[in-house]
Each structure stands twice: as structure tokens, then as C-alpha cells.
Amino acid sequence: MQQVLTNMNALGARQKLVVLGATLAMIIAVLGLTRLASAPNLALLYAGLENGAAGEVVSALEGRNIQFEVRGGAIFVPESERDALRLTLAAEGLPANGGQGYELLDGLSGFGTTSQMFDAAYWRAKEGELARTIVSNPQIASARVHIANASANPFQRDISPSASISVATTGGVLTAQQARALKFLVASAVPGLSADNVAVIDGKGGLIGADDTGSGAGTADDKATVLRDRVQRLMEARVGVGNAVVEVSVDTITESELIRERSFDPEGRVIVSTDTEERNDKSENSGGGDVTVASNLPEGAGSAGGDNSSSQKAESRERINYEVSETTREITRQPGAIRRLTVAVLVNGTYSTSADGTQQFAPLPDPELQALRDLVSSAVGFDEARGDAITIRSLAFEKPEGLGTGPIEPGLLAGPINMMRLIQMAVLAVVALVLGLFVVRPVLSGRSDATESAMALPAPASDAAVGDAPALEGEIEPLGGFGDLPVMGDGPDFSGMGMVDFDAPPEEDPVDRLRNLISERKTETVEILRSWLEEDKEGAS
């Protein structure tokens, strides 16, 4: 400590200010570094809240003396307390949803409320209740529902209602199945509303299910995802997780087709009606029809020569009406049917350790691959007539232990890294290190370079320069210096005086050498002694 005070007293006023400022800056940097290191890691509590709901959450945090930080529209709290705070605030109904439901109808009174006002409040309440139901899904952060009701104009009966849903998810984009669920949810709550007239809009993915017909067919990508998951589960159950890669390609029909077919079967006749008609004709003809002499004679006289004839006719007719078998078919093919299906499966083999310690790969045998192929065919609905293809290969993977990486072991960098905090800590650490090494450490360890250079002994001057030396002006060290005079210690005692080498022989006595030097330069020696005596008198007074 005495050495530190001595070194500080040896410095000038400006140097003392620099040292004090550097020391203060280093202390501030160390304190800031300590605060950053000890500050808790903040995590997101809520984001995208309305002003009223965000204010209620902030008030609740202040009432619990919880450290928080507001960045834009997001509220951050210590990561260790985030989950507990969410549960606690949820039990208190925070954050409150901005949309109101059926409680809007509580403020309506019978007096002064028109039918238009009641209808507007009712549909607002309906939209608010639907939005609350949608937000109850943990994957949806916020939702708005808009219903266009056709009952506003009772004279237009051919207009059906429509609705739109705008959602913001907490993770990825809504799938087509989730969008269909939201459509049926809203359609079931509004009378006369069809699910086809409900549009679902995601803030990240845009319009969801625009090409969906509502039959549950889905797109080609949806079908491929479902089939791939089926095959993946089968493969992993046999070869293990990470030892199989499955890709499914589905070629679907994109155009609609209407087929009308009419066919007749001549062998498939059916009697429709039968008509039977019978006719009998009988006629007799007597002779003597010609005019002769006998015809003028009395009866009996001329009858002997007459001819008689008779005829009989029978006719039968039958009419049968047949109806030929006819088949009429009308086939409508909608887009989405599978036209062709291809499946590619890559499975890993087995590894064995050889005598030299290397890993030897062995693919799966053909009977096992055939068994896997049969399983895949049954899982995807293989149809050879349709042109489906299944390819299964057993090849070595790049990583024998399987694809992907294992779980991260807990450690220093196990949690999320805040790059801005790391940068701030690095800058403060560098500042503190620079100030400590290059400013404070030289002061605390010893004298400064300037003091050491001032206490160093000067080199002796030649005899020619002695006569040219200027006269002393009463100062201990004039502007031109002392030339080859040695710098002596504080006091007339010459025994502790430090001297430099004057190129004297090593065997010469230093005391004799000093006496010779004083005798040669008596005037300078007297002046030095006089100045020391005056300093002693001033110090004593």
C-alpha cells in the first residue's frame, strides 16, 4: 500500500486524473459484467395482446413483484417463472380476450332497443363466442370470426349466409384437416350456413383449404403425408427408429369428368304385353244359279240338275310385345382421385465388427425385404393395374447409429443463447481487461516509465565537453542537463550514491575516482551541495 501511495505521489495532476478515471471505468465495467452475468434469462410470456389485456398482465406482475420487461408488444419474464406465471394468470382469467360473447346481450333492455340493434348485438355475440371457442385450442393464439348473415334483407331468399375465420397460430401453419374442423364448427353454429361458404385464413399460410371440396379427400400432399406416416411406423417397428427413410409420391387426378353410358342387352328380353286374335268364317253356295230352261220349269222338274257348295275358314293371330334390357350409367369423377402411386423405402442394414476392429455392413436378406414389401403394399393400397410401384432397398446409411442426433445433454449452452447479452458481456470484459492491464497494473506494480527514466544515470561526457558546459542557473537540473555528472541520491552521504560506469579500469577504487571527479569540477559540485542545503532549510522551516 505504501508503494502505491508513493507511486501516486510521483505522478502529475493530469496523470492522477487519468489513473482515477481508468480505475473508475474498470470498476463500472466489472460491476456491469457482474450484473449481466447474474441477471436472469428472460423468456416470452405473452405477445400480441391488446392494450387493455397487456395492462392487466403488467399490473398483475407488478403486484407479485415479478421482474419483467416489455419489448414492443411482448412481455418477458424470468424463464424459470414463466410456466408458473402462465398457469397462475390463467386461473385469474388473464390475459382477458378482447372479444366479448353473449354478455353483450345483457346490456340490452327492451325499452329503446330496435330489432336492428338486437340483431347486430346478437351476431356480434355469436362471433365473439366462436372466436373464444377457437382460441381455446392451444395451437391458436388469436382468432376473429366474421359472419355475413342474409337475414338483413328478408325479400332475398336465394342468398345463403357466409363466414370467414382469421387465425394466428403459435407454431406452424394450419393443416387442411384443422381448417375443415373450423369450417364445420362455424357452419354448425350459424343456421343455414354451409361449410363450403366458410373461408379460413391463416396469418402465416394465407387461405387454407381453398382447393378442398369438403369431402375429406384432401390434396396430393396430404395423401402422401398420411401414407408416408403409415409406412414409416411399419418400418421403424421392424428396423428401429432412424433406420428407415420413406418417401411417397401420389399422382392425383386434377380434372373433373362426367360419363354417361347407355347399353342394351338383346338376350335379356322381357314380355311387356300379349295380344291374341282368332277368326272363323263359314259359307255355303247352292247350284242353279245360272239362267237356263230348267229354271223356268215348275219345282221339282228342273231341280235335279242344280249344284250346292260350302266353305269354312278359321284364322288365329297372336301379338307379343317385348322390352329389351337397357342400362344407363352416369359417372362423375371429381379431382383428387389417385391416378398412380409410387413408394420408395430405404432401410439400413446390420453392422458387425471384424477382426481388425472395422465395421462391416451387411444388407438385409431378400426374404426380409420381400416381407417388408408385402407390408408396404397392404398399407398403401397397392394396385398393379393402376401402375403403382414400390421400391425397397437396403443400403448403408452415412451414420450407423441412425439419422438425426440424440438429445442434448444439459450443460452450459443447453438453454437458449442470448447473443446480445453475450456481446455485451464480451465488450465489458475486454474493457475491464484493457484498463486493468495497461493503466492500473503499471501504477500498482511500481514506478512509471517516466520516473524510471528520470532516475536512470546519464552517460559520462568527454573532457572537451566539460569546458563548453553552460553555467548553472540555481536549479537542480538545468534545461541542458548535467552532462557527464552522475545523479546522486537524496543527501550528502555519498556512500549510497549510485554511479554509472565511466570506462574506468575494474581494479580502480570508486571512491578515488569520485574524488578525482570532484576536484576536476569543483564549481559544479559546490552548486549542487548549495542547492541541497537550501532544500533542507526550506523543508525544516
NUTI-645738 format. One record per residue (C-alpha): residue number from 1; residue in three letters; x negated, y negated, z. Coordinates in Angstrom, 1 decimal, always signed. Layout:
% NUTI-645738
    nr   rest        X        Y        Z
   NUM    ala        X        Y        Z
...
***
This chain:
% NUTI-645738
    nr   rest        X        Y        Z
     1    met     +0.0     +0.0     +0.0
     2    gln     -2.9     -2.4     +0.8
     3    gln     -4.3     -1.7     -2.6
     4    val     -1.0     -2.5     -4.3
     5    leu     -0.8     -5.8     -2.4
     6    thr     -4.4     -6.6     -3.3
     7    asn     -3.8     -5.9     -7.0
     8    met     -0.6     -8.0     -6.9
     9    asn     -2.5    -10.9     -5.3
    10    ala     -5.2    -10.7     -8.0
    11    leu     -2.6    -11.3    -10.8
    12    gly     -1.4    -14.6    -12.0
    13    ala     +2.0    -16.0    -11.6
    14    arg     +3.1    -15.0    -15.2
    15    gln     +1.7    -11.5    -14.8
    16    lys     +3.6    -11.1    -11.5
    17    leu     +6.8    -12.1    -13.2
    18    val     +6.2     -9.6    -16.0
    19    val     +5.5     -6.8    -13.4
    20    leu     +8.5     -7.6    -11.3
    21    gly    +10.8     -7.7    -14.4
    22    ala     +9.4     -4.4    -15.7
    23    thr     +9.8     -2.8    -12.3
    24    leu    +13.4     -4.1    -12.0
    25    ala    +14.2     -2.9    -15.6
    26    met    +12.8     +0.6    -14.8
    27    ile    +14.9     +0.8    -11.6
    28    ile    +18.0     -0.2    -13.5
    29    ala    +17.2     +2.4    -16.2
    30    val    +16.7     +5.1    -13.7
    31    leu    +20.0     +4.2    -11.9
    32    gly    +21.8     +4.2    -15.3
    33    leu    +20.3     +7.5    -16.2
    34    thr    +21.4     +8.9    -12.8
    35    arg    +24.9     +7.6    -13.2
    36    leu    +25.2     +9.1    -16.7
    37    ala    +23.9    +12.4    -15.5
    38    ser    +26.2    +12.5    -12.5
    39    ala    +29.3    +11.2    -14.4
    40    pro    +31.9    +13.9    -15.0
    41    asn    +32.6    +15.1    -18.6
    42    leu    +35.9    +13.6    -19.8
    43    ala    +38.4    +15.6    -21.8
    44    leu    +41.5    +14.6    -23.6
    45    leu    +44.7    +14.7    -21.5
    46    tyr    +47.3    +13.1    -23.9
    47    ala    +47.1    +11.4    -27.2
    48    gly    +49.7     +9.7    -29.5
    49    leu    +52.0     +8.7    -26.7
    50    glu    +54.4     +5.8    -26.9
    51    asn    +53.5     +2.7    -24.8
    52    gly    +56.1     +3.4    -22.1
    53    ala    +55.2     +7.0    -21.7
    54    ala    +51.4     +6.2    -21.7
    55    gly    +52.0     +3.6    -19.0
    56    glu    +53.8     +6.1    -16.8
    57    val    +51.0     +8.6    -17.1
    58    val    +48.4     +5.9    -16.3
    59    ser    +50.4     +4.9    -13.2
    60    ala    +50.6     +8.5    -12.0
    61    leu    +46.8     +8.9    -12.4
    62    glu    +46.1     +5.7    -10.5
    63    gly    +48.4     +6.8     -7.7
    64    arg    +46.4    +10.0     -7.4
    65    asn    +43.0     +8.1     -7.5
    66    ile    +42.0    +10.2    -10.6
    67    gln    +39.2     +8.8    -12.7
    68    phe    +40.5     +8.2    -16.2
    69    glu    +39.5     +6.4    -19.4
    70    val    +41.7     +5.0    -22.1
    71    arg    +40.3     +5.1    -25.6
    72    gly    +42.7     +3.7    -28.2
    73    gly    +45.9     +5.7    -27.8
    74    ala    +44.3     +8.6    -26.0
    75    ile    +43.9     +9.2    -22.2
    76    phe    +40.8    +11.1    -21.0
    77    val    +40.3    +12.6    -17.5
    78    pro    +37.6    +14.8    -16.0
    79    glu    +37.5    +18.1    -17.7
    80    ser    +37.7    +20.1    -14.5
    81    glu    +41.0    +18.5    -13.6
    82    arg    +42.7    +18.3    -17.0
    83    asp    +44.7    +21.5    -16.8
    84    ala    +45.9    +21.0    -13.3
    85    leu    +46.9    +17.4    -14.1
    86    arg    +48.9    +18.6    -17.1
    87    leu    +50.9    +21.0    -15.0
    88    thr    +51.4    +18.5    -12.3
    89    leu    +52.6    +15.7    -14.6
    90    ala    +54.8    +18.2    -16.5
    91    ala    +56.6    +19.1    -13.2
    92    glu    +57.3    +15.3    -12.8
    93    gly    +58.7    +15.0    -16.3
    94    leu    +55.6    +13.2    -17.7
    95    pro    +55.0    +12.2    -20.3
    96    ala    +58.6    +11.4    -21.0
    97    asn    +59.8    +12.0    -24.5
    98    gly    +60.7     +8.7    -26.2
    99    gly    +63.8    +10.2    -28.0
   100    gln    +67.0    +10.3    -26.0
   101    gly    +69.6    +13.0    -26.3
   102    tyr    +73.2    +13.4    -25.1
   103    glu    +72.6    +10.9    -22.3
   104    leu    +73.2     +8.2    -24.9
   105    leu    +76.9     +9.1    -24.8
   106    asp    +77.0     +8.5    -21.0
   107    gly    +76.8     +4.7    -21.6
   108    leu    +79.8     +4.6    -23.9
   109    ser    +83.1     +3.6    -22.5
   110    gly    +86.5     +3.9    -24.0
   111    phe    +87.1     +0.2    -24.0
   112    gly    +85.4     -1.7    -26.7
   113    thr    +83.9     +1.4    -28.4
   114    thr    +84.9     +1.8    -32.0
   115    ser    +84.8     +5.1    -33.9
   116    gln    +81.8     +3.9    -35.9
   117    met    +79.9     +3.1    -32.7
   118    phe    +80.7     +6.5    -31.3
   119    asp    +79.7     +8.4    -34.5
   120    ala    +76.4     +6.5    -34.6
   121    ala    +75.7     +7.3    -30.9
   122    tyr    +76.7    +10.9    -31.4
   123    trp    +74.3    +11.5    -34.3
   124    arg    +71.5     +9.7    -32.5
   125    ala    +72.1    +12.0    -29.6
   126    lys    +72.1    +15.1    -31.9
   127    glu    +68.8    +14.0    -33.5
   128    gly    +67.3    +13.4    -30.0
   129    glu    +68.3    +16.9    -28.7
   130    leu    +67.0    +18.6    -31.8
   131    ala    +63.7    +16.8    -31.5
   132    arg    +63.4    +17.8    -27.9
   133    thr    +64.0    +21.5    -28.8
   134    ile    +61.3    +21.3    -31.5
   135    val    +58.8    +19.6    -29.2
   136    ser    +59.3    +22.4    -26.6
   137    asn    +57.1    +24.6    -28.9
   138    pro    +53.5    +24.3    -27.6
   139    gln    +52.2    +24.1    -31.2
   140    ile    +54.1    +20.9    -32.0
   141    ala    +53.0    +17.6    -30.4
   142    ser    +55.8    +15.3    -31.6
   143    ala    +58.9    +15.6    -33.8
   144    arg    +61.5    +13.4    -35.4
   145    val    +64.8    +14.6    -36.9
   146    his    +66.9    +12.6    -39.4
   147    ile    +70.4    +13.7    -40.3
   148    ala    +72.3    +12.3    -43.3
   149    asn    +75.9    +13.0    -42.5
   150    ala    +78.6    +13.0    -45.3
   151    ser    +81.5    +12.2    -42.9
   152    ala    +80.8     +8.5    -43.2
   153    asn    +82.9     +8.4    -46.4
   154    pro    +85.9    +10.7    -46.0
   155    phe    +87.0    +10.3    -49.6
   156    gln    +84.0    +12.1    -51.0
   157    arg    +84.4    +15.7    -50.1
   158    asp    +81.9    +17.1    -52.5
   159    ile    +78.9    +15.7    -50.7
   160    ser    +77.1    +18.0    -48.3
   161    pro    +75.0    +16.8    -45.4
   162    ser    +71.2    +16.9    -45.5
   163    ala    +68.4    +16.5    -42.9
   164    ser    +64.7    +16.0    -42.7
   165    ile    +62.2    +17.0    -40.0
   166    ser    +58.9    +15.3    -39.4
   167    val    +56.4    +17.1    -37.1
   168    ala    +52.9    +16.6    -35.9
   169    thr    +51.1    +19.8    -34.8
   170    thr    +48.5    +20.2    -32.1
   171    gly    +46.4    +22.6    -34.3
   172    gly    +46.7    +23.7    -37.9
   173    val    +49.4    +23.3    -40.5
   174    leu    +52.8    +24.8    -40.0
   175    thr    +53.3    +28.1    -41.8
   176    ala    +56.2    +28.8    -44.2
   177    gln    +57.9    +31.1    -41.5
   178    gln    +57.8    +28.3    -38.9
   179    ala    +59.2    +25.8    -41.4
   180    arg    +62.1    +28.2    -42.2
   181    ala    +62.7    +28.6    -38.5
   182    leu    +63.0    +24.8    -38.1
   183    lys    +65.3    +24.6    -41.1
   184    phe    +67.7    +27.2    -39.7
   185    leu    +67.5    +25.5    -36.2
   186    val    +68.8    +22.2    -37.6
   187    ala    +71.2    +23.8    -40.0
   188    ser    +72.8    +25.8    -37.3
   189    ala    +73.3    +22.6    -35.1
   190    val    +75.0    +20.5    -37.8
   191    pro    +78.4    +21.6    -39.2
   192    gly    +78.3    +22.1    -43.0
   193    leu    +74.6    +21.8    -43.3
   194    ser    +72.7    +24.4    -45.4
   195    ala    +69.2    +25.4    -44.6
   196    asp    +68.3    +24.6    -48.3
   197    asn    +69.1    +21.0    -47.7
   198    val    +66.6    +20.6    -44.8
   199    ala    +63.1    +19.3    -45.6
   200    val    +60.2    +20.0    -43.2
   201    ile    +57.3    +17.5    -43.4
   202    asp    +54.0    +18.1    -41.6
   203    gly    +51.7    +15.2    -40.9
   204    lys    +48.7    +17.4    -42.0
   205    gly    +50.1    +19.7    -44.7
   206    gly    +52.8    +17.5    -46.3
   207    leu    +56.1    +19.1    -47.4
   208    ile    +56.2    +22.7    -46.0
   209    gly    +58.1    +25.4    -47.8
   210    ala    +59.0    +23.4    -50.9
   211    asp    +58.9    +26.5    -53.2
   212    asp    +60.7    +28.7    -50.7
   213    thr    +64.2    +29.9    -51.8
   214    gly    +65.3    +30.7    -48.3
   215    ser    +65.4    +34.5    -48.9
   216    gly    +62.3    +35.2    -46.9
   217    ala    +60.3    +36.2    -49.9
   218    gly    +57.5    +33.7    -49.3
   219    thr    +54.7    +32.8    -51.7
   220    ala    +52.0    +35.0    -53.1
   221    asp    +49.5    +33.8    -50.4
   222    asp    +52.0    +34.7    -47.7
   223    lys    +52.5    +38.1    -49.1
   224    ala    +48.7    +38.6    -49.4
   225    thr    +48.1    +37.5    -45.8
   226    val    +50.7    +39.9    -44.5
   227    leu    +49.3    +42.8    -46.5
   228    arg    +45.7    +42.0    -45.6
   229    asp    +46.6    +41.9    -41.9
   230    arg    +48.2    +45.4    -42.2
   231    val    +45.2    +46.9    -43.9
   232    gln    +42.7    +45.1    -41.5
   233    arg    +44.4    +46.6    -38.5
   234    leu    +44.2    +50.1    -40.0
   235    met    +40.6    +49.8    -40.9
   236    glu    +39.5    +48.4    -37.6
   237    ala    +41.3    +51.1    -35.8
   238    arg    +39.0    +53.6    -37.6
   239    val    +35.7    +51.9    -38.2
   240    gly    +35.8    +49.3    -35.4
   241    val    +36.2    +45.6    -35.2
   242    gly    +33.9    +43.7    -37.6
   243    asn    +33.0    +46.8    -39.7
   244    ala    +35.6    +46.2    -42.4
   245    val    +36.5    +43.4    -44.8
   246    val    +39.8    +43.4    -46.6
   247    glu    +40.9    +41.2    -49.5
   248    val    +44.3    +41.4    -51.1
   249    ser    +45.4    +39.8    -54.3
   250    val    +49.1    +39.5    -55.2
   251    asp    +50.3    +38.6    -58.7
   252    thr    +53.9    +37.4    -58.4
   253    ile    +56.5    +36.6    -61.0
   254    thr    +56.8    +32.8    -61.3
   255    glu    +59.7    +32.6    -63.8
   256    ser    +63.4    +33.4    -63.3
   257    glu    +65.1    +35.9    -65.6
   258    leu    +68.8    +36.8    -66.3
   259    ile    +69.5    +40.1    -68.1
   260    arg    +73.0    +41.1    -69.3
   261    glu    +73.4    +44.7    -70.6
   262    arg    +76.5    +46.5    -72.1
   263    ser    +76.3    +50.2    -73.1
   264    phe    +78.9    +52.7    -74.4
   265    asp    +78.9    +56.4    -73.9
   266    pro    +80.7    +58.3    -76.6
   267    glu    +80.7    +61.6    -74.6
   268    gly    +82.4    +60.0    -71.7
   269    arg    +85.9    +59.6    -73.3
   270    val    +88.9    +59.1    -71.1
   271    ile    +92.6    +59.6    -72.3
   272    val    +94.5    +56.5    -71.8
   273    ser    +97.9    +57.4    -73.4
   274    thr    +99.6    +60.2    -75.4
   275    asp   +102.5    +59.8    -77.9
   276    thr   +104.3    +62.9    -79.3
   277    glu   +107.0    +62.8    -82.1
   278    glu   +109.0    +65.7    -83.5
   279    arg   +111.4    +65.5    -86.6
   280    asn   +113.7    +68.3    -88.1
   281    asp   +115.6    +67.8    -91.5
   282    lys   +118.2    +70.3    -92.9
   283    ser   +120.1    +70.0    -96.3
   284    glu   +122.5    +72.2    -98.3
   285    asn   +123.3    +71.9   -102.0
   286    ser   +126.2    +73.7   -103.8
   287    gly   +126.2    +74.6   -107.5
   288    gly   +128.6    +73.3   -110.3
   289    gly   +127.5    +70.0   -110.2
   290    asp   +127.4    +69.8   -114.0
   291    val   +130.5    +68.9   -116.0
   292    thr   +131.5    +71.9   -118.1
   293    val   +134.6    +73.6   -119.4
   294    ala   +134.9    +75.7   -116.3
   295    ser   +135.1    +72.6   -114.2
   296    asn   +138.4    +71.9   -115.8
   297    leu   +139.9    +75.2   -115.2
   298    pro   +142.1    +76.0   -112.2
   299    glu   +140.5    +77.0   -109.0
   300    gly   +139.2    +80.5   -108.9
   301    ala   +139.0    +80.6   -112.6
   302    gly   +135.9    +78.7   -113.1
   303    ser   +134.1    +79.1   -109.6
   304    ala   +132.5    +82.3   -110.4
   305    gly   +129.7    +80.7   -112.3
   306    gly   +128.6    +78.0   -109.6
   307    asp   +125.0    +77.9   -107.7
   308    asn   +124.5    +77.0   -104.0
   309    ser   +121.1    +75.9   -102.3
   310    ser   +120.0    +74.9    -98.8
   311    ser   +116.7    +73.4    -97.4
   312    gln   +115.3    +72.8    -93.8
   313    lys   +112.3    +70.6    -92.8
   314    ala   +110.5    +70.3    -89.4
   315    glu   +107.8    +67.7    -88.6
   316    ser   +105.8    +67.2    -85.4
   317    arg   +103.3    +64.2    -84.7
   318    glu   +101.1    +63.5    -81.6
   319    arg    +99.0    +60.4    -81.0
   320    ile    +96.4    +60.3    -78.2
   321    asn    +94.6    +57.0    -77.2
   322    tyr    +91.0    +57.4    -75.7
   323    glu    +88.9    +54.8    -73.8
   324    val    +85.2    +55.1    -74.4
   325    ser    +82.9    +54.8    -71.3
   326    glu    +81.3    +51.3    -71.1
   327    thr    +78.7    +50.0    -68.6
   328    thr    +78.0    +46.3    -68.2
   329    arg    +75.0    +45.1    -66.1
   330    glu    +73.8    +41.6    -65.2
   331    ile    +70.4    +41.4    -63.6
   332    thr    +68.9    +38.1    -62.2
   333    arg    +65.2    +38.2    -61.3
   334    gln    +64.1    +35.4    -59.0
   335    pro    +60.5    +34.1    -58.7
   336    gly    +58.4    +35.8    -56.1
   337    ala    +58.6    +39.5    -57.1
   338    ile    +55.3    +41.3    -57.1
   339    arg    +54.0    +41.9    -60.6
   340    arg    +50.7    +43.5    -59.7
   341    leu    +48.8    +44.2    -56.5
   342    thr    +45.1    +44.7    -56.0
   343    val    +43.3    +45.6    -52.8
   344    ala    +39.6    +45.6    -52.1
   345    val    +38.2    +47.1    -48.9
   346    leu    +34.6    +47.0    -47.8
   347    val    +33.7    +49.2    -44.9
   348    asn    +30.5    +49.6    -43.1
   349    gly    +28.7    +53.0    -42.8
   350    thr    +26.7    +54.6    -40.0
   351    tyr    +23.2    +53.9    -38.9
   352    ser    +20.7    +56.4    -37.5
   353    thr    +17.2    +55.9    -36.1
   354    ser    +14.4    +57.7    -38.0
   355    ala    +11.2    +59.0    -36.5
   356    asp     +9.3    +55.8    -37.2
   357    gly    +12.0    +53.7    -35.4
   358    thr    +13.6    +52.1    -38.5
   359    gln    +17.4    +52.0    -39.1
   360    gln    +18.7    +54.3    -41.8
   361    phe    +22.1    +53.6    -43.4
   362    ala    +24.5    +56.4    -44.3
   363    pro    +27.7    +55.6    -46.2
   364    leu    +31.0    +57.1    -45.2
   365    pro    +31.7    +60.5    -46.8
   366    asp    +34.1    +60.8    -49.7
   367    pro    +36.8    +62.7    -47.8
   368    glu    +37.0    +59.9    -45.2
   369    leu    +37.1    +57.3    -47.9
   370    gln    +40.0    +59.2    -49.6
   371    ala    +41.8    +59.4    -46.3
   372    leu    +41.4    +55.6    -45.9
   373    arg    +42.6    +55.1    -49.4
   374    asp    +45.8    +57.0    -48.7
   375    leu    +46.4    +54.9    -45.6
   376    val    +45.9    +51.7    -47.6
   377    ser    +48.3    +52.9    -50.3
   378    ser    +51.0    +53.6    -47.8
   379    ala    +50.5    +50.3    -46.0
   380    val    +50.7    +48.0    -49.1
   381    gly    +53.3    +50.0    -51.1
   382    phe    +51.1    +51.1    -53.9
   383    asp    +52.8    +51.6    -57.3
   384    glu    +50.7    +53.1    -60.0
   385    ala    +53.3    +52.4    -62.7
   386    arg    +53.1    +48.7    -61.8
   387    gly    +49.4    +48.6    -62.4
   388    asp    +48.3    +48.4    -58.8
   389    ala    +44.6    +49.1    -58.0
   390    ile    +42.9    +50.0    -54.7
   391    thr    +39.1    +49.9    -54.3
   392    ile    +37.3    +51.2    -51.2
   393    arg    +33.5    +51.1    -50.9
   394    ser    +31.2    +51.9    -48.1
   395    leu    +28.2    +49.6    -48.2
   396    ala    +25.7    +48.3    -45.7
   397    phe    +26.5    +45.1    -44.0
   398    glu    +24.0    +42.4    -43.5
   399    lys    +24.3    +42.7    -39.7
   400    pro    +24.5    +46.3    -38.4
   401    glu    +26.4    +45.2    -35.3
   402    gly    +29.2    +43.8    -37.4
   403    leu    +30.3    +40.5    -38.8
   404    gly    +30.6    +37.4    -36.7
   405    thr    +28.9    +36.5    -33.4
   406    gly    +29.6    +37.6    -29.9
   407    pro    +30.9    +35.4    -27.1
   408    ile    +28.6    +32.5    -26.0
   409    glu    +27.1    +33.1    -22.6
   410    pro    +27.7    +30.4    -20.1
   411    gly    +24.7    +28.1    -19.8
   412    leu    +23.5    +24.5    -20.1
   413    leu    +25.1    +24.0    -23.5
   414    ala    +28.1    +26.2    -23.0
   415    gly    +30.6    +23.4    -22.8
   416    pro    +31.3    +20.7    -25.4
   417    ile    +28.4    +18.4    -26.1
   418    asn    +29.0    +14.6    -25.9
   419    met    +26.5    +13.3    -28.4
   420    met    +26.9     +9.7    -27.4
   421    arg    +26.1    +10.5    -23.8
   422    leu    +23.0    +12.4    -24.8
   423    ile    +21.8     +9.5    -26.9
   424    gln    +22.4     +7.0    -24.0
   425    met    +20.5     +9.3    -21.6
   426    ala    +17.6     +9.7    -24.0
   427    val    +17.3     +5.9    -24.6
   428    leu    +17.3     +5.2    -20.9
   429    ala    +14.8     +7.9    -20.2
   430    val    +12.4     +6.6    -22.8
   431    val    +12.7     +3.0    -21.5
   432    ala    +12.1     +4.2    -17.9
   433    leu     +9.1     +6.3    -19.0
   434    val     +7.5     +3.4    -21.0
   435    leu     +8.0     +0.9    -18.3
   436    gly     +6.6     +3.3    -15.7
   437    leu     +3.5     +4.4    -17.6
   438    phe     +2.4     +1.2    -19.3
   439    val     +3.5     -1.5    -16.9
   440    val     +4.0     -0.4    -13.3
   441    arg     +1.5     +2.5    -13.2
   442    pro     -1.6     +0.4    -14.0
   443    val     -0.6     -2.1    -11.2
   444    leu     -0.1     +0.6     -8.6
   445    ser     -3.2     +2.7     -9.5
   446    gly     -5.9     +0.0     -9.4
   447    arg     -7.0     -3.4    -10.8
   448    ser     -6.0     -4.6    -14.1
   449    asp     -8.4     -4.5    -17.1
   450    ala     -8.8     -8.3    -16.9
   451    thr    -10.0     -8.1    -13.2
   452    glu    -12.4     -5.2    -14.0
   453    ser    -13.9     -7.1    -17.0
   454    ala    -14.4    -10.2    -14.8
   455    met    -16.2     -8.2    -12.1
   456    ala    -18.5     -6.5    -14.6
   457    leu    -22.2     -7.6    -14.6
   458    pro    -23.3     -9.6    -17.6
   459    ala    -26.3     -8.6    -19.7
   460    pro    -29.6    -10.4    -18.9
   461    ala    -30.6    -13.2    -21.3
   462    ser    -34.1    -13.7    -22.8
   463    asp    -36.6    -16.2    -21.3
   464    ala    -36.2    -18.5    -24.3
   465    ala    -32.5    -19.0    -23.5
   466    val    -33.3    -20.0    -19.8
   467    gly    -34.6    -23.4    -20.7
   468    asp    -31.7    -24.1    -23.0
   469    ala    -29.0    -23.3    -20.4
   470    pro    -26.8    -26.2    -19.6
   471    ala    -26.7    -27.8    -16.2
   472    leu    -24.2    -26.6    -13.6
   473    glu    -21.1    -28.7    -13.0
   474    gly    -20.4    -27.6     -9.4
   475    glu    -18.2    -24.6    -10.4
   476    ile    -19.0    -21.0     -9.6
   477    glu    -18.8    -20.1    -13.2
   478    pro    -19.0    -22.8    -15.9
   479    leu    -17.5    -22.6    -19.3
   480    gly    -20.7    -21.2    -20.8
   481    gly    -21.2    -18.6    -18.1
   482    phe    -24.4    -17.9    -16.1
   483    gly    -26.4    -16.4    -18.9
   484    asp    -28.6    -13.6    -17.6
   485    leu    -27.8    -14.3    -13.9
   486    pro    -26.4    -11.4    -12.0
   487    val    -23.0    -11.6    -10.4
   488    met    -23.4    -11.3     -6.7
   489    gly    -20.9    -10.2     -4.0
   490    asp    -18.9    -12.4     -1.6
   491    gly    -21.6    -13.6     +0.9
   492    pro    -25.2    -14.4     +1.3
   493    asp    -26.0    -10.8     +2.1
   494    phe    -28.0     -9.6     -0.9
   495    ser    -28.2     -6.1     +0.3
   496    gly    -24.7     -5.2     -1.0
   497    met    -25.1     -7.2     -4.2
   498    gly    -24.5     -5.2     -7.4
   499    met    -27.1     -5.6    -10.1
   500    val    -27.4     -4.5    -13.6
   501    asp    -30.4     -3.1    -15.3
   502    phe    -32.9     -5.8    -16.5
   503    asp    -35.0     -3.4    -18.5
   504    ala    -37.4     -3.2    -15.6
   505    pro    -39.5     -0.1    -15.1
   506    pro    -37.8     +2.5    -12.9
   507    glu    -40.7     +2.5    -10.4
   508    glu    -40.4     -1.3     -9.7
   509    asp    -38.7     -2.3     -6.4
   510    pro    -35.3     -4.1     -7.0
   511    val    -36.0     -6.5     -4.1
   512    asp    -39.2     -7.6     -5.6
   513    arg    -37.5     -8.0     -8.9
   514    leu    -34.8    -10.2     -7.4
   515    arg    -37.4    -12.4     -5.6
   516    asn    -39.2    -13.0     -8.8
   517    leu    -36.0    -13.9    -10.5
   518    ile    -35.1    -16.4     -7.7
   519    ser    -38.5    -18.0     -7.9
   520    glu    -38.2    -18.5    -11.6
   521    arg    -34.7    -20.1    -11.4
   522    lys    -34.7    -22.0     -8.2
   523    thr    -32.3    -24.7     -9.3
   524    glu    -29.5    -22.3    -10.3
   525    thr    -30.0    -20.3     -7.1
   526    val    -29.7    -23.4     -4.9
   527    glu    -26.5    -24.4     -6.6
   528    ile    -24.9    -21.0     -6.1
   529    leu    -25.7    -21.0     -2.4
   530    arg    -24.4    -24.5     -2.0
   531    ser    -21.1    -23.6     -3.6
   532    trp    -20.8    -20.6     -1.4
   533    leu    -21.4    -22.7     +1.7
   534    glu    -18.8    -25.2     +0.6
   535    glu    -16.2    -22.5     +0.1
   536    asp    -16.9    -21.1     +3.6
   537    lys    -16.4    -24.6     +5.1
   538    glu    -13.1    -25.1     +3.3
   539    gly    -11.9    -21.7     +4.5
   540    ala    -12.9    -22.5     +8.1
   541    ser    -11.1    -25.8     +8.0
***
